[in-house]
Amino acid sequence: MTHPQQKLLEVMVKEAFDCFKRGDHEDGKALLYSFFDKFDPTILQETAKDKKFIYELIKAKNSDNEVNSMSALFMLDYLKKYGVEL
Protein backbone atom coordinates (compact mmCIF):
# COMPACT_ATOMS: atom_id res chain seq x y z
CA MET A 1 0.00 0.00 0.00
CA THR A 2 1.34 3.40 -0.94
CA HIS A 3 1.35 6.44 1.28
CA PRO A 4 -1.72 8.62 0.56
CA GLN A 5 0.53 11.61 -0.13
CA GLN A 6 3.22 9.70 -2.02
CA LYS A 7 3.03 11.86 -5.15
CA LEU A 8 3.29 15.05 -3.08
CA LEU A 9 6.29 13.68 -1.19
CA GLU A 10 8.03 12.67 -4.42
CA VAL A 11 7.49 16.15 -5.87
CA MET A 12 8.78 17.80 -2.67
CA VAL A 13 12.01 15.82 -2.73
CA LYS A 14 12.54 16.37 -6.46
CA GLU A 15 11.98 20.11 -6.06
CA ALA A 16 14.34 20.23 -3.06
CA PHE A 17 17.09 18.65 -5.15
CA ASP A 18 16.29 20.99 -8.05
CA CYS A 19 16.67 23.92 -5.64
CA PHE A 20 20.09 22.66 -4.57
CA LYS A 21 21.11 22.36 -8.23
CA ARG A 22 20.10 26.01 -8.77
CA GLY A 23 21.99 27.09 -5.66
CA ASP A 24 18.76 27.91 -3.82
CA HIS A 25 19.74 26.28 -0.54
CA GLU A 26 17.17 28.06 1.61
CA ASP A 27 14.16 26.78 -0.34
CA GLY A 28 15.74 23.34 -0.77
CA LYS A 29 16.25 23.09 2.98
CA ALA A 30 12.66 24.19 3.67
CA LEU A 31 11.31 21.58 1.26
CA LEU A 32 13.45 18.81 2.75
CA TYR A 33 12.38 19.75 6.27
CA SER A 34 8.73 19.75 5.19
CA PHE A 35 9.29 16.32 3.67
CA PHE A 36 10.82 14.99 6.90
CA ASP A 37 7.99 16.51 8.92
CA LYS A 38 5.62 14.08 7.17
CA PHE A 39 7.44 11.08 8.67
CA ASP A 40 6.28 9.27 11.75
CA PRO A 41 8.56 10.51 14.58
CA THR A 42 9.42 6.94 15.57
CA ILE A 43 10.95 6.34 12.13
CA LEU A 44 13.15 9.40 12.52
CA GLN A 45 14.16 8.37 16.02
CA GLU A 46 15.19 4.93 14.76
CA THR A 47 17.07 6.44 11.85
CA ALA A 48 18.93 8.72 14.25
CA LYS A 49 20.21 5.59 16.04
CA ASP A 50 21.51 3.94 12.85
CA LYS A 51 25.26 4.61 13.00
CA LYS A 52 25.93 3.20 9.52
CA PHE A 53 23.30 5.48 7.96
CA ILE A 54 24.69 8.50 9.82
CA TYR A 55 28.21 7.60 8.65
CA GLU A 56 26.99 7.45 5.03
CA LEU A 57 25.35 10.87 5.41
CA ILE A 58 28.59 12.31 6.78
CA LYS A 59 30.48 10.88 3.79
CA ALA A 60 27.89 12.35 1.42
CA LYS A 61 28.11 15.71 3.20
CA ASN A 62 31.80 15.83 2.24
CA SER A 63 31.07 14.95 -1.39
CA ASP A 64 32.24 17.12 -4.29
CA ASN A 65 28.70 16.84 -5.68
CA GLU A 66 26.98 19.95 -4.32
CA VAL A 67 23.47 18.47 -4.49
CA ASN A 68 24.47 15.37 -2.53
CA SER A 69 26.51 17.43 -0.10
CA MET A 70 23.73 19.92 0.65
CA SER A 71 21.00 17.30 0.98
CA ALA A 72 23.16 15.22 3.36
CA LEU A 73 24.06 18.32 5.38
CA PHE A 74 20.41 19.25 5.85
CA MET A 75 19.40 15.66 6.63
CA LEU A 76 22.03 15.55 9.36
CA ASP A 77 20.90 18.92 10.66
CA TYR A 78 17.30 17.73 10.79
CA LEU A 79 18.27 14.50 12.54
CA LYS A 80 20.06 16.48 15.28
CA LYS A 81 16.56 17.26 16.55
CA TYR A 82 16.21 13.55 17.26
CA GLY A 83 19.35 13.21 19.33
CA VAL A 84 22.00 12.40 16.74
CA GLU A 85 25.38 13.34 18.15
CA LEU A 86 27.93 14.31 15.52
C-alpha atoms as one frame of an Amber mdcrd trajectory, in Angstrom:
protein
   0.000   0.000   0.000   1.343   3.399  -0.940   1.347   6.440   1.275  -1.718
   8.622   0.564   0.530  11.606  -0.131   3.220   9.697  -2.024   3.035  11.859
  -5.153   3.288  15.052  -3.080   6.291  13.676  -1.190   8.030  12.672  -4.420
   7.494  16.148  -5.867   8.776  17.803  -2.669  12.009  15.815  -2.735  12.536
  16.375  -6.462  11.981  20.106  -6.062  14.336  20.229  -3.061  17.093  18.648
  -5.154  16.295  20.991  -8.054  16.669  23.917  -5.638  20.093  22.658  -4.571
  21.113  22.357  -8.235  20.098  26.012  -8.773  21.989  27.086  -5.658  18.759
  27.908  -3.818  19.739  26.283  -0.543  17.171  28.059   1.607  14.163  26.775
  -0.343  15.743  23.339  -0.769  16.246  23.090   2.979  12.662  24.191   3.666
  11.310  21.578   1.262  13.447  18.806   2.746  12.384  19.745   6.271   8.728
  19.754   5.193   9.289  16.317   3.670  10.818  14.990   6.895   7.989  16.511
   8.924   5.623  14.085   7.166   7.438  11.080   8.671   6.277   9.267  11.754
   8.560  10.507  14.577   9.423   6.939  15.568  10.950   6.339  12.125  13.152
   9.403  12.515  14.157   8.366  16.018  15.190   4.927  14.762  17.074   6.442
  11.845  18.926   8.718  14.248  20.214   5.594  16.043  21.511   3.939  12.846
  25.260   4.608  12.999  25.934   3.200   9.518  23.303   5.478   7.957  24.692
   8.500   9.819  28.210   7.601   8.647  26.988   7.450   5.028  25.349  10.870
   5.413  28.591  12.311   6.778  30.482  10.877   3.790  27.892  12.354   1.419
  28.108  15.715   3.196  31.797  15.830   2.241  31.069  14.948  -1.391  32.236
  17.115  -4.285  28.700  16.839  -5.683  26.979  19.953  -4.318  23.469  18.475
  -4.492  24.474  15.366  -2.534  26.506  17.429  -0.100  23.728  19.924   0.651
  21.005  17.303   0.983  23.160  15.219   3.358  24.058  18.315   5.384  20.409
  19.248   5.849  19.396  15.658   6.627  22.034  15.548   9.361  20.900  18.923
  10.657  17.302  17.734  10.786  18.270  14.497  12.540  20.060  16.478  15.276
  16.563  17.262  16.549  16.210  13.552  17.257  19.353  13.208  19.328  21.999
  12.402  16.744  25.384  13.336  18.147  27.926  14.308  15.520
